[in-house]
């Protein structure tokens, strides 16, 4: 008797982060949503709004009217930091993640990703410093306990939190897929998983494909970015191998494109600084989405 044929791997939804168009992304940018849909994308990843930047209910309604789903990206800082030994900042970090869950419910999203543990570096101007083993372990305990409280709240509202490791210049807490997977396992909640970003992986992983395999079932969110953050296919990453790895683990989450501008090559132009588009990039976005769709299909999609 022959073995049963495995069911096809469903194509993961592909979306784009709102920063590719505007920052902050406000109601004035709602016409962009139709352009995103026309580029062949399935969702928009919005930064969790600060203050009165954006009404999440209106944003969700506008996205759905354009045929898009919504995913959220959290924004941590030193005043809301699960790793902090300042109890006020630590508590604010937990409360912020709960706020992110509330925003997700309001706009109809079920995923909030980012460096949820806190400990930001370069964007806060804080240099890394050596720490004692006791201090390291205490930070881990604070982050785990914070994510357990926030993750329990997320589960009660049907939301998943995704822990994103960042490169060494942006955090000193979680830099690799292995570390993020260990952290998610320590939290021990189905509502807390791992988010991988190939831009950061390109700097910190020994082998991107192996890292995807090792993350396995913990992987709930994936950002497909070139080594230089340009449009997909313009850098040196092996996207065929990456897509085959995602297919091999039967990845069932979302995939976000996060291209930044790489067209200004003058000296002293800071590459890490966000810049608004100066030309119509819709065809570039459509090509990037089509490129990824084709590779996912070849890797086992349908």
N, C-alpha and C positions, 0 to 999 in steps of 0.2 A: 504494500500500500504506500503510495507516494505521500510525502509530507505536504501539509496544506500550504498553499501559496500565500505569502504574507500580504496583508492589505497594503495598497499604495501609500506612500508617505505624502500626506497633504501638504500643498505648497504653503509655507509660512507667509503671513501677511507682511507686506513691505511698506514702510512709511518713511517720513522725513521729519527732522526736528524743525521746529518753528524758527530757530535762529538762522536757518538758511535763507530766510526771507526778511525777517525784521526782529529787532530786539530793543525794546520790549515788543511783544506781539500783542496788539490791542484790537479792539473792535474795528478799527480803521483798516486792519489787515484781513478782515473776513473774506473779501473778494479773492484773496490768495488761495483759499481752500478749494475753489473750483479749479484753479490752475494745478494744484497738487493732484486732484482726482484725474484731471486730463493727462497728467504725466504718467498715469498708470499705477498710482500709489493707493494704498488702502487706509492709511491713517496719518494723523499728524501727532507728533510728540511735542507737547507744550511744556514749557517751563512752568512749574507751579507759580501762579501769579503772586507778585508782591504788592501789598496795599491794594489800591484800586486800579491796577494795571488792566485787569480783565475780569469780567463777570463769568465765572465758570459755567453757570447754567446757560447763559447766552452763547458761550463758546461751544459747549456741547451741542446745542441745538443747531448752530451754524455749521458745525462739522458734519453732523448727520444729514443736514439738508444738502450738503455737497457730496454725500455718499461716503463720508470718511468716519472712521472710529477715532478715538482719542486715547493717547498714552501720555503719562506725565513724567517729567524729570524734576527731581527735588533739587533744591539749592541750599546747601549747608554753609555755615560760616562759623567763626570762632565763638559767636554768642549762642549758637545752637549746635552743640557738639557733644555727641554721646561719649566720646573718649575723654572729655575734659574732666580734670579733677576739681574744677569749680562746680559746686553742686547746682548753682543757678544756671550755668551754661549747659550742664548735663540734662537738667530737667527741661530746659528750653528745647534741647534737641529732641527729647521724647515728645513733647507737646507739638513741636513742628511736624514731626512725622504723622502724628494724629491729625493735624491740620491738613497735611497732604492727602490723607485718606478722605477727609471730609470734602476736599476739593474734587477728588476723584469721583466720589458719589454724586456730587453736584453736576459734574460735566459728563457723567456716564462712562468714566474710565474704570478699568479694573487692574491697572498696572502703574506702579510708581517706582521708578528706578533712579539710581545715582549713588554717590558715595555716602550712603545713609549713616555710616559710622561717625562722620565728621572728620576731625583732624586735618583740616585743609592747610596747605602750605603756600605754594607760590602765589595764588590769587589773594591770599591774605598777607603776603609779605613776611611770612614767618619762616625762618631758617630751621632745618631739622637739627636736633641736638641728641647726643647719646643719652640713653636712659638706663636706669638700673633694672635688674630682672624683676624686682618687686614692683616697680613702677609699670613695667611692661605688662605684667600679669594683672595688675589692678586696672589698667586701661582695658584689657580684654574683658574682664568681668563687667566693667561698666557698660561696654558696648553690647555685650551679650544680653545683659539684663535689660538695657534700653530697647534693644530690638525685640526681645520677648514681649515686653509690654506693648510696644507699638505694633508688633506682629499679631498679637492677640486682638488688639483693636481692629486691625486691618481685616482679620479673618471674620470678625463679627459683621463687617460691612462688605464682604465679598471682594476684597482688594488684595493684591499680591504686592509685596515689597521686594525689590531686586537690588542686591548689594553689588555695587560696581567697584572693582579694583582699579585704581589709577596709577599712573607711572610715578616713579620716585620723586619727581619734581613737584608733584601736586598733592601728595599725602605721604605720611610716614607710618601709616597704620596698615593698609591693605593694598598690596601692589600686584599680586599675581592671582591667577585663577585658583591655584591650590589654596592660597590663604583665604580667598572669598568662600570657597567650598567648605573649608574647615570652619569658618565663622558661621555659615548657614547651618552646618551640621550641629554646631554647638548650640545655636538658637533652638533648633529642633522643632520648627513649626512649618507645616506645609505652605503657610502664607508668606514665608521668607525664603527667597531663592537667590540666585546669582545672575548678574548681568555682566556680559563680557563685551569689551570694545576693542576691536582689532588695532586701533591706533595705539592704545596703551599696551596691548599684548605684544605688538611689534617691538616694543622697547624692553619688556620685562619677561617674556616667556622664552624658554629654551626652544620650544616647538609649538606653534600655534595649534596645529592639528591635534597633537597629544593633549594640550590643555583643554581643548573642547571635549575630547573623549573623557578625560579625567573629571571634568565638571559634570558631565552626564546628566542625570535626572535633576540635578540642582539648577541647571540652566533654564531660566524663564524669560530672559530678555537678551537680545543680541544687537549690538551696534556694528554695522559693516562700514568701516572707515579705512581709507587708504593710509599708508604709512606717513604721508605728508598732509593728510586731511583734504586732499583734492577730490575731484569726482572719481567714482569707482572706475577702475581700469586704467587710471593714469599713473599709478605708482608701481611698486614692485611686489605687492602681496600676491600670493598664489590663491586666487579666488576659487579656482576649480577644486583644489584640495580642501579649502575651508568649507565649501558647500558640500563636498562629499562627507566631511566629518560631521556636519550638521545632520545630513541624511542618515548617517550611520547610527547616531544616537537618537534618531527619530525626534529631533527637536520640534517642539510643538508651540513655541512662543512666537514673539514678533521680532522683526528685523527692522532697525531704524538706520536710515542714511543720515549722515551728519557732515556734509561737505562744507568746508570753509573756503574763503577766497585764497587762491594761490597764484594770482595773475600779476601781482606787483612785486617785481624783483629788485627794486631799488635798495641800496644800502640803508640800514637803520630803520627799516619798516618792521615793526614787531610782529612776528608770525603768530604769536599766541593771542594777539588782540583781535577781537571780533570786528569785522568790517561789513557794512551793508553792501549788497550787490549793486554794481554800477551799470550792469547790462542785463538784458533778458536772458536768464539762464534756464528757461523752461525746457528747451531742447536738450541741454546737458543733463538736466534732472531726469528727463524721460529716457535718455540713452543709458544713464546709470541704472535706473530701475529695470530697463529691458535687459541690460547686461546681467544683472543679478538674477532676474527671473529665468533667463535662459540657462544659466549655470545651475540653479536650483532644480530646474526641470531635468537637466541632464544627470544630475546627481541622484535623482529618484523621485522628483516631484511629479505632479500631474497637471 
